Amino acid sequence: MSEEKKFDRGSALSIFGSDRKEDFVALILALVIAFGVFVSY
């Protein structure tokens, strides 16, 4: 057991290189969707 197992969070499915950028884009999209729902009702 010389090699250490690293937990993979599914980064292979990500279109972004870094998790920070992916989280930031997800936050922006969530705000845009919430604003759209707020305006439409």
matplotlib code that plots the C-alpha trace (Angstrom):
import matplotlib.pyplot as plt

x = [0.0, 2.7, 0.5, -2.0, -5.6, -6.9, -10.6, -11.9, -14.8, -15.7, -13.3, -13.1, -16.7, -15.9, -15.4, -13.4, -9.8, -10.3, -13.0, -13.0, -13.9, -16.6, -18.1, -18.1, -19.9, -22.4, -23.1, -23.6, -26.0, -27.9, -28.3, -29.4, -32.0, -33.2, -33.5, -35.4, -37.9, -38.2, -39.0, -41.4, -43.6]
y = [0.0, 2.5, 4.5, 6.9, 6.9, 10.3, 11.1, 12.1, 14.6, 14.0, 16.6, 14.7, 15.8, 19.4, 21.8, 24.1, 23.6, 24.6, 23.9, 27.6, 28.8, 26.1, 27.2, 30.8, 30.1, 28.0, 30.8, 33.3, 30.9, 30.4, 34.1, 34.6, 31.9, 33.3, 36.8, 35.4, 33.6, 36.8, 39.0, 36.6, 36.3]
z = [0.0, -1.0, -3.3, -1.6, -2.7, -3.6, -3.5, -6.9, -6.8, -10.5, -11.8, -15.1, -15.9, -15.3, -18.2, -16.0, -14.9, -11.3, -8.8, -7.6, -11.1, -11.4, -8.1, -9.1, -12.4, -10.6, -8.1, -11.0, -12.8, -9.6, -9.0, -12.6, -12.3, -9.0, -10.4, -13.4, -11.2, -9.0, -12.0, -13.7, -10.6]

ax = plt.figure().add_subplot(projection="3d")
ax.plot(x, y, z, "-o")
ax.set_aspect("equal")
plt.show()
